Amino acid sequence: MSAPEKSESDRARPRTFSSTDRDFQMLEAISRYHGTSKSAMVTGLIRKEFWRVFPNGTDTVPLDAGAKVSES
């Protein structure tokens, strides 16, 4: 069974970022610990922080279909 094809907006694109050597070493250590790529680690951290700050999404980033939102 093959995975469903992703829409253009759901496809990952290469990005670049700037960081100090120390920050990059920290990122490498964390990604190695979790067994993921540095890119996946950064993306995962961004998602986690985004949903913490915006639990109901934003105008441009709506909730995923079927997402459960708890009122705080």
GIZI-V816238 format. One record per residue. N is the residue number from 1. RES is the residue in one letter. SS is DSSP state (2 for helix, 1 for strand, 0 for the rest). NEAR is the number of other C-alpha atoms within 8 Angstrom. D_CENTER is the distance of its C-alpha to the mean C-alpha in whole Angstrom. Layout:
BEGIN
n,res,ss,near,d_center
N,RES,SS,NEAR,D_CENTER
N,RES,SS,NEAR,D_CENTER
END
This chain:
BEGIN
n,res,ss,near,d_center
1,M,0,2,26
2,S,0,3,23
3,A,0,4,20
4,P,0,4,20
5,E,0,4,19
6,K,0,7,16
7,S,0,6,17
8,E,2,5,17
9,S,2,5,14
10,D,2,6,12
11,R,0,7,13
12,A,0,4,11
13,R,0,4,13
14,P,0,4,14
15,R,0,4,13
16,T,0,4,15
17,F,0,4,15
18,S,0,4,17
19,S,0,6,18
20,T,0,6,21
21,D,2,6,22
22,R,2,6,21
23,D,2,8,18
24,F,2,9,17
25,Q,2,8,19
26,M,2,8,17
27,L,2,11,14
28,E,2,9,16
29,A,2,8,18
30,I,2,9,15
31,S,2,12,13
32,R,2,9,17
33,Y,2,7,17
34,H,2,6,14
35,G,0,6,15
36,T,0,9,12
37,S,0,8,12
38,K,2,9,11
39,S,2,6,9
40,A,2,8,7
41,M,2,12,7
42,V,2,9,6
43,T,2,8,3
44,G,2,8,3
45,L,2,8,6
46,I,2,8,5
47,R,2,8,4
48,K,2,8,7
49,E,2,8,9
50,F,2,9,9
51,W,2,10,10
52,R,2,7,12
53,V,2,6,14
54,F,0,8,14
55,P,0,8,15
56,N,0,8,16
57,G,0,10,14
58,T,0,7,16
59,D,0,5,18
60,T,0,5,16
61,V,0,6,13
62,P,0,8,15
63,L,0,7,14
64,D,0,5,14
65,A,0,4,17
66,G,0,4,19
67,A,0,6,16
68,K,0,4,19
69,V,0,6,19
70,S,0,4,21
71,E,0,3,23
72,S,0,2,23
END
